[in-house]
Amino acid sequence: MTADTQPDPIAQLVARDAIRDCLYRYARGIDRADEAALMSSYWPEAHDSHGATSGPIADFYDRVRAAWARGARNVHQISNILIDFRSGTEAAVESYFHALQRGAGPDGVVRQVQMAGRYCDLFECRDGEWRVIDRTVVYDWVDHQPVPEGSEADRFGPRTPIGGSFPDDPVYHIGRHGG
């Protein structure tokens, strides 16, 4: 962009914040098995290249739903978000992730893995809303770990509540006393 085509700095700050919120909605969606939050981070015709799945976003959703049904436990942290606006409605975004995942695979075997990498995303803005239209997940670190023995209640002890899925996780009850 030339100096005469630079976007309004306030509008750019608002767009940056909307892109970050979208990334965080994705993390909540994946981690809390919140399908609405997950789907709100992608445009319906998005493409996703996510390890074992590469293609229409619907294919990724199918894979995620199957993992949730098997009781997957996920924790994603997103950081180091770099946003390069290509236009007023398009941005190239690189963000780092750190993920802890445990659950049964399609073969029924429970595995635990710690991963780190980057989401290399193309975001589009439509009617003021920023979402991912194309994602490539780049894996920079994978550490397969032993699966802990015993129940989560035994391992967590008095550290309650234990995080859970939508709609039971405490985040969905903020401000509701007694619930």
Secondary structure, DSSP 8 states (H G I E B T S, - for coil): --GGG---HHHHHHHHHHHHHHHHHHHHHHHHT-HHHHHTTEEEEEEEEETTEEEEHHHHHHHHHHHHHTT-EEEEEEEEEEEEEEETTEEEEEEEEEEEEEEE-TTS-EEEEEEEEEEEEEEEEETTEEEEEEEEEEEEEEEEE----S-HHHHHTT--S----TTTSGGGGTT-TT-
